[in-house]
Amino acid sequence: MEPTIVQRNEQAYVGRRESITMTEFARVADHLPTMFAGLAQRGVPISGAPFFRYRVIDMAAEMVVEAGIPIAEPADVEPPDFIDVLPAGRYATVVHIGHPDELMAVTARLLDWAQDQGLTWDMTQTPTGETWACRLEMLMTNPAEQPDMHKWETVLLFKLAD
């Protein structure tokens, strides 16, 4: 694991948001095929890898998580889908190749690395949990093309404070 800091431009995306517990995470992932199909049907060009965006994290209760797909141009969507923008700025990032179950440990190592570097997150503590400006898990591997989950590539991107 070799974390780096990258500068990202803002990025429009189509998303769908859920309030879930950790055991319900698959429900968020199930939205991606439907969103891809809807975008393809409307001819909307996709401009990047799908992702999960963690908005509010309270591991003991509920989390607010989005499934998202970057788009290259404005689009019309129907609820519960919506259009939003990932913020520009500096992000701490790391690439993980392995099973998605390992991502919690990878995240912990990224958080520790950032602390060791003296970096702070664009995040605030609220009564409902940690509220992040932008915390992403980008899914770089298509499961239909690579069924072995131990070979999946995921990029973690967490926005740093300005």
Buried (B, 14 or more C-beta within 10 A) or exposed (E): EEBEEEEBEEBBBBBBBBBBEEEEBEEBBEBBEEBBEBBEEEEBEBEBBBBBBBBBBBEEEBBBBBBBBBBEEEBEBEEEBBEBEBBEBBBBBBBBEBEBEBBEEBBEBBBEBBEEEEBEBBBEEEEBBBBBBBBBBBBBBEEEEEEEEEEBBBBBBBBBEE
